[in-house]
């Protein structure tokens, strides 16, 4: 999943030509990428120390981390938060209104506490209630702000822990649900974590959410003429995940971009009564 900024920009340019309805959100995503790229070399994240009984935990199905275990560069995350707020003012009127409230109400020390407690659902809800702002938008700002630190944690972990045997439907690093999946040239299926961006190999013919293997309750649909982009549905739990079949593409897909530019498929799945367990922040 690691691609250079230039590679991603090329894909963004290509997608804009083919799917002009997504130009505005792609421009926004590109601005966020630039912010992340600008701080990459100055990110200060201390070394991760793993517990000694980690292998036993993995065998029992426990992930490496809880969300509060990630080591964050708090100061840099606050800077990113401010920058993301600034570029969000021109996206929608709703985002602009939320940014104005956040900027007037929260000082840097408040943002530091917000970022430190990014995993605390009750704390986030209290901030949302106190400020009367949109929870999805606030969580999006927080996640984009801490993502570079989280990604650095994950890059370090990949060299310390063998996760190749993990075949579960939730992330082996943090236990979060997948955001999207991909079928590679080998025919194997991979999942992208909705929180820490880890990319892992999982079972192909099984619902990642309820572990249903009944083929009569697993099916998919796709937009006519675009069978590389599909919705995998489970009638057992009434949930779905988008899947990119990269065997049918002439490029190596960036799953974040593919998720952003297939929001129309999410709408189709939801109107048919299915739920996306790990909502995309780009749905805002």
C-alpha positions as CSV (number, residue, x, y, z in Angstrom):
1,X,0.0,0.0,0.0
2,X,3.0,2.4,0.2
3,X,3.1,4.6,-2.8
4,X,5.0,7.8,-3.5
5,X,3.1,11.1,-3.5
6,X,3.9,11.5,-7.2
7,X,2.3,8.1,-8.0
8,X,-0.8,9.0,-6.1
9,X,-1.0,12.4,-7.8
10,X,-0.9,10.6,-11.2
11,X,-3.7,8.3,-10.2
12,X,-5.7,11.3,-8.9
13,X,-5.2,13.1,-12.2
14,X,-6.4,10.0,-14.1
15,X,-9.5,9.5,-11.9
16,X,-10.5,13.1,-12.3
17,X,-10.6,12.7,-16.0
18,X,-12.7,9.6,-15.8
19,X,-14.9,10.6,-12.9
20,X,-15.3,14.4,-12.9
21,X,-18.0,14.3,-10.2
22,X,-15.3,13.4,-7.7
23,X,-12.9,16.3,-8.6
24,X,-13.6,18.4,-5.5
25,X,-13.2,15.7,-2.9
26,X,-10.0,14.4,-4.7
27,X,-8.6,18.0,-4.6
28,X,-9.3,17.9,-0.9
29,X,-7.6,14.5,-0.4
30,X,-4.6,15.7,-2.3
31,X,-4.2,18.7,0.0
32,X,-4.3,16.4,3.0
33,X,-1.6,14.3,1.4
34,X,0.6,17.3,0.9
35,X,0.2,18.2,4.6
36,X,1.2,14.7,5.7
37,X,4.1,14.7,3.3
38,X,5.4,18.1,4.6
39,X,5.7,16.8,8.2
40,X,7.0,13.3,7.4
41,X,10.6,13.9,8.1
42,X,10.0,15.9,11.3
43,X,7.7,13.4,12.9
44,X,8.9,12.5,16.4
45,X,7.6,9.1,17.5
46,X,9.5,7.1,20.1
47,X,10.4,3.5,19.7
48,X,7.6,0.9,20.3
49,X,8.1,-1.7,23.1
50,X,6.1,-4.9,22.6
51,X,4.9,-7.1,25.4
52,X,6.7,-10.4,25.9
53,X,3.6,-12.5,25.6
54,X,2.5,-11.0,22.2
55,X,2.7,-14.3,20.3
56,X,0.3,-16.0,22.8
57,X,-2.1,-13.1,22.5
58,X,-2.0,-13.3,18.7
59,X,-2.8,-17.0,18.8
60,X,-5.9,-16.2,20.9
61,X,-7.0,-13.6,18.3
62,X,-5.9,-10.5,20.2
63,X,-4.4,-7.7,18.1
64,X,-0.9,-6.2,18.8
65,X,-2.3,-2.9,20.1
66,X,-5.3,-1.2,21.6
67,X,-6.0,2.2,20.1
68,X,-4.6,4.0,23.1
69,X,-1.3,2.1,22.8
70,X,-0.2,4.0,19.7
71,X,2.6,6.4,20.2
72,X,1.7,9.8,18.8
73,X,3.6,13.0,18.1
74,X,1.1,15.2,19.8
75,X,2.6,18.6,18.9
76,X,2.8,17.7,15.2
77,X,-0.7,16.2,15.3
78,X,-2.0,19.6,16.6
79,X,-0.3,21.3,13.7
80,X,-1.9,18.9,11.2
81,X,-5.3,19.4,12.8
82,X,-5.0,23.2,12.3
83,X,-3.9,22.7,8.7
84,X,-6.7,20.3,7.9
85,X,-9.2,22.7,9.4
86,X,-7.9,25.5,7.3
87,X,-8.2,23.6,4.0
88,X,-11.7,22.3,5.0
89,X,-13.3,25.7,5.0
90,X,-13.8,25.7,1.3
91,X,-15.2,22.2,0.9
92,X,-18.8,22.5,2.2
93,X,-20.7,25.1,4.1
94,X,-21.2,22.5,6.9
95,X,-17.5,21.9,7.3
96,X,-16.8,25.6,7.3
97,X,-19.3,26.2,10.1
98,X,-17.8,23.4,12.2
99,X,-14.3,24.6,11.6
100,X,-15.2,28.1,12.7
101,X,-16.7,26.8,16.0
102,X,-13.6,24.5,16.6
103,X,-11.1,27.3,15.9
104,X,-12.9,29.8,18.2
105,X,-13.4,27.3,21.0
106,X,-10.3,25.1,21.2
107,X,-6.8,26.3,22.0
108,X,-3.8,24.2,21.3
109,X,-3.9,22.7,24.8
110,X,-7.5,21.6,24.2
111,X,-6.5,20.0,20.9
112,X,-3.6,18.2,22.6
113,X,-6.1,16.6,25.0
114,X,-8.5,15.8,22.2
115,X,-5.7,14.0,20.3
116,X,-4.5,12.2,23.4
117,X,-8.0,10.9,24.0
118,X,-8.8,10.1,20.3
119,X,-9.9,6.6,21.3
120,X,-12.2,7.7,24.1
121,X,-15.7,7.6,22.7
122,X,-17.4,9.3,25.7
123,X,-14.9,12.1,25.7
124,X,-15.4,12.8,22.0
125,X,-19.2,12.7,22.5
126,X,-18.9,15.3,25.3
127,X,-16.8,17.6,23.1
128,X,-19.4,17.3,20.3
129,X,-22.2,18.0,22.7
130,X,-20.5,21.0,24.3
131,X,-19.5,22.6,21.0
132,X,-22.7,21.5,19.1
133,X,-20.6,20.3,16.2
134,X,-20.8,17.3,13.8
135,X,-19.2,14.2,15.3
136,X,-18.2,12.7,12.0
137,X,-16.4,15.8,10.9
138,X,-14.6,16.1,14.3
139,X,-13.5,12.4,14.1
140,X,-12.3,13.0,10.5
141,X,-10.1,15.9,11.6
142,X,-8.7,13.9,14.5
143,X,-8.0,10.8,12.4
144,X,-6.3,12.8,9.7
145,X,-4.2,14.5,12.3
146,X,-2.9,11.4,14.0
147,X,-2.6,9.2,10.9
148,X,1.0,10.0,10.1
149,X,2.0,9.0,13.7
150,X,-0.1,5.8,13.5
151,X,1.4,4.9,10.1
152,X,4.9,5.3,11.5
153,X,4.0,2.9,14.4
154,X,2.7,0.4,11.9
155,X,5.8,0.6,9.7
156,X,8.0,-0.1,12.7
157,X,5.8,-3.0,13.8
158,X,5.9,-4.7,10.5
159,X,9.6,-5.4,11.0
160,X,9.1,-6.7,14.5
161,X,6.1,-9.0,14.3
162,X,5.1,-11.8,12.0
163,X,1.5,-11.2,11.0
164,X,1.4,-13.4,7.9
165,X,-0.7,-16.1,9.5
166,X,-3.4,-13.8,10.7
167,X,-6.6,-14.7,8.7
168,X,-9.2,-12.9,10.7
169,X,-11.6,-10.2,9.5
170,X,-10.3,-7.5,11.9
171,X,-6.9,-5.8,11.9
172,X,-4.0,-7.7,13.5
173,X,-2.4,-4.5,14.6
174,X,-5.3,-2.6,16.3
175,X,-8.4,-4.8,16.0
176,X,-10.3,-2.4,13.9
177,X,-12.6,-3.4,11.0
178,X,-11.5,-3.2,7.4
179,X,-12.4,-0.1,5.4
180,X,-12.2,-1.9,2.0
181,X,-10.7,-5.1,0.5
182,X,-8.8,-6.0,-2.6
183,X,-8.4,-9.2,-4.7
184,X,-4.9,-9.4,-6.0
185,X,-3.6,-11.1,-9.2
186,X,-2.9,-14.2,-7.1
187,X,-6.6,-14.5,-6.3
188,X,-5.9,-13.8,-2.6
189,X,-8.0,-11.2,-0.7
190,X,-6.5,-8.4,1.4
191,X,-8.0,-6.0,3.7
192,X,-7.2,-2.3,4.6
193,X,-7.7,-1.3,8.2
194,X,-10.1,1.6,8.7
195,X,-8.0,3.0,11.6
196,X,-4.2,2.2,11.2
197,X,-4.1,1.5,7.4
198,X,-2.5,-1.9,7.9
199,X,-3.0,-4.2,4.9
200,X,-3.4,-7.9,5.7
201,X,-4.3,-11.2,4.0
202,X,-7.6,-12.6,5.0
203,X,-10.1,-15.3,3.9
204,X,-11.7,-14.7,0.5
205,X,-15.0,-16.6,0.8
206,X,-16.1,-15.4,4.3
207,X,-17.8,-12.3,5.7
208,X,-15.1,-10.5,7.6
209,X,-17.7,-9.1,10.0
210,X,-19.8,-12.1,11.2
211,X,-17.5,-14.9,9.8
212,X,-20.4,-16.3,7.7
213,X,-19.2,-18.9,5.2
214,X,-22.6,-19.9,3.8
215,X,-22.3,-19.2,0.1
216,X,-26.0,-18.9,-0.2
217,X,-25.8,-15.8,2.0
218,X,-22.8,-14.3,0.4
219,X,-23.1,-12.4,-2.9
220,X,-22.1,-9.2,-4.6
221,X,-23.1,-6.7,-7.2
222,X,-21.3,-4.2,-9.4
223,X,-22.0,-1.3,-11.7
224,X,-22.7,-2.4,-15.2
225,X,-19.4,-2.4,-17.2
226,X,-17.3,-1.8,-14.1
227,X,-16.9,-5.2,-12.5
228,X,-13.5,-4.4,-11.0
229,X,-15.5,-2.4,-8.4
230,X,-18.0,-4.4,-6.4
231,X,-20.0,-4.6,-3.2
232,X,-19.7,-7.8,-1.2
233,X,-22.9,-8.4,0.7
234,X,-23.7,-10.7,3.6
235,X,-27.3,-11.6,4.2
236,X,-26.4,-13.1,7.6
237,X,-25.4,-9.8,9.2
238,X,-26.8,-7.4,6.5
239,X,-23.4,-5.7,6.2
240,X,-21.2,-5.0,3.3
241,X,-17.7,-4.2,2.2
242,X,-16.4,-2.7,-1.1
243,X,-13.9,-4.9,-2.9
244,X,-11.5,-3.9,-5.7
245,X,-10.6,-6.7,-8.1
246,X,-7.2,-5.5,-9.2
247,X,-7.0,-8.4,-11.7
248,X,-9.4,-6.4,-13.8
249,X,-7.6,-3.1,-13.7
250,X,-4.6,-1.8,-15.8
251,X,-3.1,0.0,-12.8
252,X,-2.1,-0.8,-9.2
253,X,-5.0,0.7,-7.2
254,X,-4.6,3.0,-4.3
255,X,-7.4,1.8,-2.0
256,X,-8.0,5.2,-0.3
257,X,-8.6,6.7,-3.7
258,X,-10.8,3.8,-4.8
259,X,-12.9,4.1,-1.7
260,X,-13.3,7.9,-2.2
261,X,-14.4,7.5,-5.8
262,X,-16.9,4.7,-5.3
263,X,-19.1,6.4,-2.8
264,X,-22.0,5.9,-5.2
265,X,-21.7,2.1,-4.6
266,X,-22.0,2.7,-0.9
267,X,-25.3,4.6,-1.6
268,X,-26.6,1.6,-3.6
269,X,-25.8,-0.9,-0.9
270,X,-27.3,1.3,1.8
271,X,-30.6,1.7,-0.2
272,X,-30.8,-2.1,-0.4
273,X,-30.8,-2.3,3.4
274,X,-27.1,-3.1,4.1
275,X,-24.8,-1.4,6.5
276,X,-21.1,-0.5,6.2
277,X,-19.6,-1.4,9.6
278,X,-16.6,0.9,9.2
279,X,-18.0,4.1,7.7
280,X,-15.7,6.0,5.4
281,X,-14.8,9.5,6.7
282,X,-15.0,10.6,3.1
283,X,-18.8,10.2,3.3
284,X,-19.0,13.6,4.9
